[in-house]
Amino acid sequence: MARRAGCCAGCALLVLVAGFSALVWLSLNAFGLVSSSGVTKAVTAAALGLCVLAAVGIGITLRRVAPPVGDLIRAARQVEDGDYSARVPIRGPGEVRSLARAFNAMSARLESDETRRRSVLADITHELRTPLTVIRSQAEAIADGVNPPDEEHIAPIVAATRALESLADDLRTLSLSEAGALHPDREPVDVELLANETIEAFRAEAATAGVRLDCSLAPDLPVLSADPAQLRRVLGNLIANALAHTAKGGTVRVEASPAAGGVRITVRDDGEGIPPELLPRVFERFVKGASSTGSGLGLAIVRDLVEAHGGTVAAESTLGQGTVIQVSLPV
């Protein structure tokens, strides 16, 4: 198809060149710059015929090209006005059809990005509303003298403020990831020490929730070249997520073992599990189950940070039986 279109274009170009040459010859003859012999008259007649052929060729080419090009111009104006649903029919010469397909792919991508942008803005607005409502209501109650400014009534304000700080950190990490600027500050990391410190930080929360927090760390784990703060955040997000979805009396277990060329860190729980329709999208932004109270950013942050280290993350889950998240990091 492309070869045929190229031949058509070549023929059209040949006709145009011949027509232009004929026009030049006719002009010279009209001004008396060439003789009027019989040969000249024959050449002049031939040139006139070529002019007619050139005009016909131009007309046919324009008839084939003009409608699809017009479609592209109208669709481009729609996109310029913010209507990313614009599409054009695939028709015309091969080159024009290729251009139309590229335009449709571009507009589809723009439409998808715009839909995602609006969804993210709506989700962020929703996540901001809850802590801001808590802060405002508690602060107004204290200011009006309804509640005393004691620890009991200030604690919700502090907790809501921390939630806002956490959301701001998550959004910053996501923006850096989108911009390709999420670069780990690498240094030697003792995985056993990092895991133990992170687990201990969640002991009190696990005890309050009535969930058992266990760990099983293999001896002689290899030292990683990684960003300790980012790895601590990865493990912390996984533990926090597991605790949030494990009922009282359940167990959250952290494991670490050598793997091919690196270390595998596993966080498993016997909680409510992830619905099958949600499992393939669990590492996407703002994706969360109906019972989740988080922002839906925790596992997306985990994926971005792990991939920034050259690692991989995977999830397995059975509804009602628990979830297993595995992080593989190269040495």
C-alpha positions as CSV (number, residue, x, y, z in Angstrom):
1,M,0.0,0.0,0.0
2,A,2.8,2.4,0.9
3,R,4.6,1.5,-2.3
4,R,1.5,2.2,-4.4
5,A,1.0,5.5,-2.7
6,G,4.7,6.4,-3.4
7,C,4.3,5.5,-7.1
8,C,1.2,7.7,-7.3
9,A,3.0,10.6,-5.7
10,G,5.9,10.1,-8.1
11,C,3.6,10.1,-11.1
12,A,1.9,13.3,-9.9
13,L,5.3,15.0,-9.4
14,L,6.3,14.0,-13.0
15,V,3.1,15.4,-14.4
16,L,3.6,18.6,-12.5
17,V,7.1,19.0,-13.8
18,A,6.0,18.3,-17.3
19,G,3.2,20.7,-17.0
20,F,5.5,23.4,-15.6
21,S,7.9,22.8,-18.5
22,A,5.0,23.1,-21.0
23,L,3.9,26.3,-19.5
24,V,7.4,27.8,-19.8
25,W,7.5,26.7,-23.4
26,L,4.1,28.3,-24.2
27,S,5.2,31.5,-22.5
28,L,8.3,31.7,-24.6
29,N,6.4,31.0,-27.7
30,A,3.8,33.6,-26.9
31,F,6.4,36.3,-26.6
32,G,8.1,35.3,-29.8
33,L,11.2,34.1,-28.2
34,V,11.2,30.9,-30.2
35,S,10.7,30.3,-33.9
36,S,7.3,29.2,-35.3
37,S,8.5,26.3,-37.5
38,G,6.5,23.2,-38.0
39,V,8.5,21.4,-35.4
40,T,7.9,24.2,-32.9
41,K,4.2,24.1,-33.6
42,A,4.2,20.4,-32.9
43,V,6.1,20.8,-29.7
44,T,3.8,23.6,-28.7
45,A,0.8,21.4,-29.3
46,A,2.4,18.6,-27.2
47,A,3.2,21.1,-24.4
48,L,-0.5,22.2,-24.5
49,G,-1.5,18.6,-24.1
50,L,0.9,18.2,-21.2
51,C,-0.7,21.2,-19.6
52,V,-4.1,19.6,-19.8
53,L,-2.7,16.4,-18.3
54,A,-1.0,18.3,-15.5
55,A,-4.3,20.1,-14.7
56,V,-6.2,16.8,-14.6
57,G,-3.5,15.2,-12.4
58,I,-3.6,18.1,-10.0
59,G,-7.3,17.9,-9.9
60,I,-7.3,14.2,-9.1
61,T,-4.6,14.6,-6.4
62,L,-6.5,17.5,-4.8
63,R,-9.7,15.6,-4.9
64,R,-8.1,12.7,-3.0
65,V,-6.1,14.7,-0.5
66,A,-8.3,17.7,0.2
67,P,-11.2,15.9,2.1
68,P,-9.0,14.0,4.6
69,V,-6.8,17.0,5.1
70,G,-9.9,19.1,5.8
71,D,-10.9,16.5,8.4
72,L,-7.5,16.8,10.1
73,I,-7.7,20.6,10.1
74,R,-11.2,20.5,11.7
75,A,-10.2,17.9,14.3
76,A,-7.0,19.9,15.1
77,R,-9.1,23.0,15.8
78,Q,-11.3,20.9,18.2
79,V,-8.2,19.7,20.1
80,E,-7.0,23.3,20.2
81,D,-10.3,24.3,21.8
82,G,-9.9,21.6,24.4
83,D,-12.1,18.9,22.9
84,Y,-9.8,15.8,23.1
85,S,-12.5,13.4,21.8
86,A,-11.9,14.6,18.2
87,R,-11.1,11.8,15.8
88,V,-10.7,11.7,12.0
89,P,-11.8,8.9,9.5
90,I,-8.9,6.9,8.1
91,R,-9.1,7.7,4.3
92,G,-7.1,9.1,1.4
93,P,-3.6,8.3,0.2
94,G,-1.3,6.1,2.3
95,E,0.6,9.0,3.8
96,V,-2.6,10.8,4.8
97,R,-4.0,7.6,6.4
98,S,-0.8,7.3,8.4
99,L,-1.1,10.9,9.6
100,A,-4.8,10.3,10.5
101,R,-3.9,7.2,12.6
102,A,-1.2,9.2,14.4
103,F,-3.6,12.0,15.1
104,N,-6.2,9.7,16.5
105,A,-3.7,8.0,18.7
106,M,-2.5,11.5,19.9
107,S,-6.0,12.7,20.7
108,A,-6.9,9.4,22.5
109,R,-3.8,9.8,24.7
110,L,-4.7,13.5,25.4
111,E,-8.3,12.5,26.3
112,S,-7.0,9.7,28.6
113,D,-4.5,12.1,30.3
114,E,-7.3,14.7,30.8
115,T,-9.6,12.1,32.3
116,R,-6.9,10.9,34.6
117,R,-6.0,14.5,35.6
118,R,-9.6,15.3,36.6
119,S,-9.9,12.1,38.5
120,V,-6.7,12.8,40.4
121,L,-7.9,16.3,41.3
122,A,-11.2,14.9,42.5
123,D,-9.5,12.3,44.6
124,I,-7.0,14.8,46.1
125,T,-9.9,17.2,47.0
126,H,-11.7,14.3,48.7
127,E,-8.6,13.3,50.7
128,L,-8.0,16.9,51.8
129,R,-11.5,17.5,52.9
130,T,-11.6,15.0,55.8
131,P,-8.5,16.3,57.8
132,L,-9.4,19.9,57.0
133,T,-12.9,19.4,58.4
134,V,-11.5,17.8,61.6
135,I,-9.0,20.7,62.1
136,R,-11.6,23.4,61.5
137,S,-14.3,21.8,63.6
138,Q,-12.0,21.1,66.6
139,A,-10.3,24.5,66.3
140,E,-13.7,26.4,66.2
141,A,-15.0,24.4,69.2
142,I,-11.9,25.4,71.2
143,A,-12.1,29.0,70.1
144,D,-15.8,29.3,71.0
145,G,-15.2,27.8,74.4
146,V,-17.2,24.7,73.7
147,N,-14.2,22.4,74.2
148,P,-11.3,23.1,76.5
149,P,-7.8,23.4,74.9
150,D,-6.6,20.2,76.5
151,E,-4.8,17.2,75.1
152,E,-8.0,15.3,74.3
153,H,-9.3,17.9,72.0
154,I,-6.0,19.0,70.5
155,A,-5.0,15.4,69.6
156,P,-7.4,15.2,66.6
157,I,-6.0,18.4,65.2
158,V,-2.5,17.0,65.5
159,A,-3.5,13.7,63.9
160,A,-5.3,15.5,61.0
161,T,-2.2,17.7,60.5
162,R,0.0,14.7,60.2
163,A,-2.4,13.1,57.7
164,L,-2.1,16.3,55.6
165,E,1.7,16.1,55.8
166,S,1.7,12.5,54.8
167,L,-0.5,13.3,51.8
168,A,1.7,16.1,50.8
169,D,4.8,13.8,50.9
170,D,3.0,11.2,48.9
171,L,2.0,13.8,46.2
172,R,5.5,15.1,46.1
173,T,6.9,11.6,45.6
174,L,4.3,10.9,42.8
175,S,5.2,14.2,41.1
176,L,8.9,13.4,41.2
177,S,8.2,9.9,39.8
178,E,6.1,11.4,36.9
179,A,8.9,13.8,36.1
180,G,11.5,11.0,36.2
181,A,13.3,12.7,39.1
182,L,12.9,10.1,41.8
183,H,16.5,9.3,42.2
184,P,17.6,7.3,45.3
185,D,20.5,8.6,47.4
186,R,22.3,5.3,47.6
187,E,24.5,4.0,50.4
188,P,25.1,0.6,51.9
189,V,22.0,-0.6,53.7
190,D,21.8,-3.4,56.2
191,V,18.4,-5.0,55.4
192,E,18.1,-6.8,58.7
193,L,18.7,-3.6,60.7
194,L,16.3,-1.6,58.5
195,A,13.6,-4.2,58.8
196,N,13.9,-4.5,62.6
197,E,13.8,-0.7,63.1
198,T,10.7,-0.4,60.9
199,I,8.9,-3.2,62.5
200,E,9.6,-1.9,66.0
201,A,8.1,1.5,64.9
202,F,4.8,-0.3,64.3
203,R,4.7,-2.4,67.5
204,A,2.5,0.0,69.4
205,E,0.0,0.4,66.5
206,A,-0.2,-3.3,66.0
207,A,-0.8,-3.9,69.8
208,T,-3.6,-1.2,69.8
209,A,-5.2,-3.0,66.8
210,G,-4.9,-6.4,68.4
211,V,-2.8,-7.7,65.5
212,R,0.3,-9.8,66.0
213,L,3.4,-8.4,64.2
214,D,6.0,-11.1,63.4
215,C,9.2,-11.2,61.4
216,S,11.4,-13.8,59.9
217,L,14.7,-12.6,58.6
218,A,17.2,-14.9,57.0
219,P,20.8,-14.8,58.3
220,D,23.6,-13.2,56.2
221,L,21.3,-11.0,54.1
222,P,23.4,-9.2,51.4
223,V,24.0,-5.5,51.8
224,L,22.0,-3.3,49.4
225,S,23.2,-0.2,47.7
226,A,20.0,1.8,48.2
227,D,18.3,4.8,49.8
228,P,17.5,3.8,53.4
229,A,14.8,6.4,53.9
230,Q,13.0,5.3,50.7
231,L,13.3,1.6,51.6
232,R,12.0,2.4,55.1
233,R,9.1,4.1,53.6
234,V,8.4,1.1,51.3
235,L,8.4,-1.3,54.2
236,G,6.4,1.1,56.4
237,N,3.7,1.5,53.8
238,L,3.4,-2.2,53.3
239,I,3.1,-2.9,57.1
240,A,0.7,0.0,57.6
241,N,-1.5,-1.3,54.8
242,A,-1.4,-4.8,56.1
243,L,-2.4,-3.7,59.6
244,A,-5.2,-1.6,58.3
245,H,-6.8,-4.6,56.5
246,T,-6.2,-7.2,59.2
247,A,-8.9,-7.8,61.8
248,K,-8.2,-8.1,65.6
249,G,-6.5,-11.4,66.3
250,G,-4.9,-11.6,62.9
251,T,-1.2,-11.7,62.1
252,V,1.1,-9.6,59.9
253,R,4.4,-11.2,59.1
254,V,7.5,-9.6,57.6
255,E,10.1,-11.8,55.8
256,A,13.4,-11.2,54.2
257,S,15.6,-13.6,52.3
258,P,18.3,-13.7,49.7
259,A,17.0,-14.0,46.1
260,A,18.7,-14.3,42.7
261,G,21.0,-11.3,42.5
262,G,19.4,-9.5,45.5
263,V,17.0,-9.6,48.4
264,R,13.3,-10.4,48.6
265,I,11.2,-8.7,51.2
266,T,7.7,-10.1,51.8
267,V,4.8,-8.7,53.9
268,R,2.0,-11.2,54.3
269,D,-1.3,-10.9,56.3
270,D,-4.3,-13.0,57.0
271,G,-6.7,-10.1,56.6
272,E,-9.7,-9.4,54.4
273,G,-7.8,-9.7,51.1
274,I,-8.1,-7.8,47.9
275,P,-11.1,-8.2,45.5
276,P,-10.1,-10.1,42.3
277,E,-11.3,-7.2,40.1
278,L,-9.1,-4.8,42.1
279,L,-5.9,-6.9,42.3
280,P,-4.5,-6.1,38.8
281,R,-4.8,-2.3,39.5
282,V,-3.7,-2.3,43.1
283,F,-0.5,-0.5,42.5
284,E,-2.2,2.4,40.5
285,R,-2.7,5.8,42.0
286,F,-5.9,6.3,44.1
287,V,-7.0,2.8,43.6
288,K,-8.6,1.4,46.8
289,G,-11.3,-0.9,48.0
290,A,-14.7,0.1,49.3
291,S,-13.6,-0.5,52.9
292,S,-10.3,1.3,52.7
293,T,-9.9,4.5,54.7
294,G,-6.5,5.5,53.2
295,S,-5.7,7.7,50.3
296,G,-5.1,4.9,47.8
297,L,-1.5,6.1,47.3
298,G,0.4,3.8,49.6
299,L,1.0,0.9,47.1
300,A,1.6,3.3,44.2
301,I,4.3,4.9,46.3
302,V,5.8,1.5,47.0
303,R,5.9,0.6,43.3
304,D,7.5,3.9,42.3
305,L,10.2,3.7,45.0
306,V,11.0,0.0,44.3
307,E,11.2,0.6,40.5
308,A,13.5,3.6,41.2
309,H,15.8,1.1,42.8
310,G,15.7,-1.2,39.8
311,G,13.4,-3.7,41.7
312,T,10.0,-5.2,41.2
313,V,6.9,-5.6,43.4
314,A,4.0,-8.1,43.0
315,A,0.8,-8.8,44.9
316,E,-1.0,-12.0,45.5
317,S,-4.3,-12.1,47.4
318,T,-7.3,-14.3,48.2
319,L,-10.5,-12.6,49.2
320,G,-11.1,-13.3,52.9
321,Q,-7.8,-15.1,53.4
322,G,-5.1,-12.5,53.2
323,T,-2.6,-10.7,51.0
324,V,1.1,-11.2,50.1
325,I,3.2,-8.4,48.8
326,Q,6.7,-9.3,47.5
327,V,9.4,-6.7,46.9
328,S,12.6,-7.8,45.0
329,L,15.6,-5.5,45.1
330,P,18.9,-6.0,43.3
331,V,22.2,-5.9,45.2
